[in-house]
Amino acid sequence: MRVPAKVNLALNVGATDNEGYHALGTLFQAVSLFDDLVARPAEAGVFRVSFRGEGASGLPTDDTNLVVRAARLLAGTCGTGNLGAEIRVHKRIPVAGGMAGGSADAAATLVACNQLWGTGLDTGQLHAVAARLGADVPFLLHGGTAVGTGRGEKLRPVPVRGSFQWVLALSHHGLSTPAVFREFDRISPPQPTGIDSGLLEALADGDARRVGALLRNDLQRAAFNLQPELADVLAMGREAGAAGALVSGSGPTIAFLAGTPAVADAISDRLALSSRVRAVRRAHGPVPGARIVN
């Protein structure tokens, strides 16, 4: 299995509901930074996960992990007690980086176990299971580019012309999504959640310069408050010629949109010199969601 990361080209944060969840209006794009996952049979009722690669040592492997939760939920949905799985994940998506690495792995788990167990759920049925696991999980099943509403789980694909070049600046430290939302609530009232029609039109036209000018993330100021050095990193990439830049999701990864490969090279070279950047990754999007590869 291979599953991509995501960036949010727009993340508009509205009011909270009765359960404390914020209404969201977001524009997802799946990008070519991938985790790989293999699922093998295990004894009935046993669900194990192991990790290697990016941030593997800090990840839980018990029932709190989203991979284990996804496998258990799918098994329970299928209504049989004779299922089990051993799941191995090779991580390249940064942990606690705002790129939905955990949600991506959960989406891949649903697809992999659906095939492993021969349960035969279609995409719509897997989407319903995914929505119970988290706001980003359904999108990572589908990939591409899509508007997400509600808590982010209600998706509408949008047309995109061509491919967009991204440079991703990874931080030395992760950010807790709940902590970022708490800071947002402290410093900001709820915002309108509608997606800018101009941004959708720019994507349909394949115009990176226009897309870059319209990138928006209501959580960005909260992320900067919690990690002030991120503002300096964002400024570096802009100075190197980025068409646009923003914190990805709840951060701390910063995504820079480059109009050309040459500009992407310049951004990458500039960021690689900074002690405030742990690593630089190049990616393009949109790409498909969780899928089986040989």
C-alpha positions in Angstrom: 0.0 0.0 0.0 1.1 3.5 -0.7 -0.6 6.6 0.7 0.2 10.3 0.3 0.4 13.3 2.6 -1.8 16.3 2.2 -1.5 20.1 2.2 -4.4 22.4 2.9 -4.5 25.1 0.3 -7.2 26.7 2.4 -8.1 26.0 6.0 -11.0 28.1 7.2 -12.0 27.5 10.8 -15.5 28.3 12.0 -17.5 27.9 15.2 -17.5 24.8 17.4 -20.4 22.4 17.6 -22.0 20.8 20.7 -19.2 18.2 20.8 -16.5 20.9 20.6 -15.5 20.3 17.0 -14.9 23.3 14.7 -16.8 23.6 11.5 -14.2 23.6 8.7 -14.0 24.7 5.1 -10.8 23.3 3.7 -9.2 22.6 0.3 -7.1 19.5 0.4 -4.5 18.5 -2.1 -2.7 15.1 -1.9 1.0 15.4 -2.6 3.8 13.0 -3.4 5.3 12.4 0.0 4.3 8.8 0.8 4.1 6.3 3.6 4.2 2.6 2.6 2.2 0.0 4.5 2.0 -3.8 4.3 -0.7 -5.8 6.0 -0.4 -9.5 6.7 -2.7 -12.0 8.4 -2.6 -12.5 12.1 -4.5 -14.7 14.6 -8.1 -13.8 15.2 -8.6 -10.6 17.3 -4.9 -9.7 17.1 -4.0 -6.3 15.6 -0.3 -5.3 15.7 1.5 -2.4 14.1 5.2 -1.6 13.8 6.9 1.5 12.2 10.2 2.4 10.7 11.5 5.6 9.1 10.5 9.2 9.7 9.6 9.7 13.4 9.0 5.9 14.0 10.6 5.7 17.4 8.1 8.2 19.0 4.9 6.5 17.8 2.7 4.3 20.0 2.0 0.8 18.9 -0.9 0.0 21.2 -4.6 0.5 20.7 -4.3 4.2 20.8 -2.6 4.2 17.4 -4.8 5.2 14.6 -3.7 2.2 12.5 -4.8 -0.2 15.1 -8.0 1.6 15.6 -8.7 1.5 11.8 -8.1 -2.2 11.6 -10.3 -2.9 14.6 -13.0 -0.7 13.4 -13.1 -2.3 9.9 -13.1 -5.8 11.5 -16.0 -4.8 13.8 -17.9 -3.2 10.8 -17.6 -6.6 9.0 -19.2 -8.3 12.0 -16.8 -11.2 12.4 -14.5 -12.1 15.2 -12.0 -14.2 13.2 -10.0 -11.3 11.7 -6.6 -10.1 12.6 -3.7 -8.2 11.0 0.0 -7.5 11.4 0.7 -4.1 9.8 4.1 -2.6 9.0 4.5 1.0 8.1 7.5 2.7 6.5 7.0 6.4 7.3 8.2 9.3 5.2 5.4 11.8 6.1 6.5 13.8 9.1 4.9 13.0 12.5 2.8 15.8 14.0 3.7 17.9 11.0 0.3 19.0 9.8 0.4 16.7 6.8 -2.0 14.0 8.1 0.5 11.2 8.4 -1.5 9.3 11.0 -4.7 9.8 9.0 -2.9 8.7 5.9 -1.8 5.5 7.6 -5.3 4.8 8.8 -6.7 5.3 5.3 -4.1 2.8 3.9 -5.0 0.4 6.7 -8.6 0.4 5.6 -7.8 -0.3 2.0 -5.1 -2.9 2.8 -7.2 -4.8 5.3 -10.3 -4.7 3.1 -8.2 -6.5 0.5 -6.4 -8.8 3.0 -9.6 -10.0 4.5 -11.7 -10.1 1.3 -14.4 -8.0 3.0 -15.4 -6.4 -0.3 -16.4 -2.9 0.9 -16.6 -0.4 -1.8 -15.2 3.1 -1.7 -18.3 4.6 -0.3 -18.5 2.1 2.5 -14.8 2.6 3.3 -15.4 6.4 3.3 -18.1 5.9 6.0 -15.7 3.9 8.2 -12.9 6.5 7.6 -15.2 9.3 8.7 -15.5 7.7 12.1 -11.7 7.8 12.5 -11.0 11.5 11.9 -11.6 14.4 9.6 -8.6 13.8 7.3 -8.9 10.1 6.9 -11.7 10.1 4.2 -9.7 12.5 2.0 -6.6 10.3 2.1 -8.7 7.4 0.7 -9.5 9.4 -2.4 -6.6 11.8 -2.9 -6.6 14.4 -5.7 -7.8 17.8 -4.8 -11.1 18.3 -2.9 -13.1 20.7 -0.8 -13.9 19.4 2.6 -16.7 20.7 4.7 -18.4 19.7 8.1 -15.4 18.5 10.1 -13.6 18.0 6.8 -15.1 14.6 6.0 -17.7 15.8 3.5 -15.8 15.9 0.2 -16.3 17.5 -3.2 -13.6 16.8 -5.8 -12.5 19.9 -7.7 -10.8 20.1 -11.1 -7.1 20.9 -11.4 -5.1 21.6 -14.5 -1.6 20.2 -14.5 0.6 19.6 -11.5 1.8 21.9 -8.8 5.3 21.9 -7.4 5.7 22.0 -3.6 8.7 22.5 -1.3 8.1 21.3 2.3 10.1 22.7 5.2 10.1 20.2 8.1 10.4 21.5 11.7 12.7 20.2 14.5 9.6 19.9 16.7 6.0 18.7 16.2 2.9 20.6 17.0 -0.2 19.2 18.8 -3.3 19.8 16.7 -5.5 20.3 19.8 -3.0 22.8 21.2 -3.1 24.8 17.9 -6.9 24.8 17.9 -6.9 26.0 21.6 -4.6 28.8 20.7 -6.8 29.7 17.7 -9.8 29.9 20.0 -7.8 32.1 22.4 -6.7 34.7 19.8 -9.4 34.6 17.1 -13.2 34.5 16.7 -14.7 31.9 14.4 -14.1 32.7 10.7 -16.2 32.2 7.5 -15.7 28.7 6.1 -16.5 29.3 2.5 -13.7 28.5 0.0 -12.6 31.4 -2.2 -14.0 30.9 -5.7 -11.0 32.6 -7.2 -8.8 29.9 -5.7 -10.9 27.2 -7.3 -10.7 29.0 -10.6 -7.0 29.3 -10.4 -6.6 25.6 -9.8 -8.8 24.8 -12.7 -6.6 27.1 -14.9 -3.4 25.6 -13.5 -2.1 29.1 -12.5 0.4 28.6 -9.7 0.9 32.3 -9.2 -2.8 33.0 -8.6 -3.1 29.9 -6.4 -0.2 31.0 -4.3 -1.6 34.5 -3.8 -4.9 33.0 -2.4 -3.5 30.3 0.0 -5.0 30.7 3.4 -4.8 29.0 6.8 -6.7 30.4 9.8 -4.5 28.3 12.1 -1.3 29.9 10.9 -1.1 32.7 13.5 -1.8 30.2 16.3 1.0 27.9 15.0 3.4 30.9 14.8 2.5 31.8 18.4 3.5 28.3 19.5 6.6 28.1 17.3 7.7 31.7 16.5 10.6 30.5 14.3 8.1 29.3 11.7 7.4 32.9 10.6 11.1 33.3 9.8 11.1 30.1 7.8 8.1 31.2 5.8 9.8 34.5 5.1 12.9 32.7 3.8 10.9 30.7 1.2 9.0 33.8 0.1 12.3 35.7 -0.4 13.6 32.7 -2.5 10.7 33.2 -5.0 7.8 31.1 -3.7 4.5 31.9 -5.5 2.8 31.3 -2.1 3.5 29.8 1.3 1.5 28.7 4.4 1.6 26.4 7.4 0.3 23.0 6.4 -2.8 22.2 8.5 -2.1 22.7 12.1 1.7 22.8 11.4 4.5 23.0 11.9 5.5 21.9 8.3 5.5 24.9 6.0 4.5 24.3 2.3 5.9 26.6 -0.4 4.3 26.6 -3.8 6.8 27.0 -6.6 5.8 28.3 -10.0 8.6 26.4 -11.8 11.2 23.6 -11.0 13.9 26.2 -11.0 12.1 28.2 -8.3 11.6 25.0 -6.4 15.4 24.4 -6.6 16.0 28.0 -5.3 13.6 27.6 -2.4 15.1 24.2 -1.4 18.6 25.5 -1.5 17.7 28.5 0.7 15.9 26.4 3.3 18.6 23.8 3.4 21.0 26.5 4.8 18.7 27.3 7.7 19.3 25.7 11.2 15.6 26.3 11.8 14.7 23.7 9.2 15.2 20.0 10.0 14.8 18.8 6.5 13.5 19.8 3.1 11.3 17.7 0.9 10.1 18.2 -2.6 6.7 17.0 -3.8 4.1 17.5 -6.5 0.3 17.3 -6.5 -2.3 16.3 -6.9 -1.7 12.6 -6.6 -4.1 9.6 -6.0 -5.1 8.5 -2.4 -4.4 5.2 -0.7 -3.7 2.6 -3.4 -2.2 -0.9 -3.8 1.2 -0.9 -5.5 3.3 -3.9 -6.6 
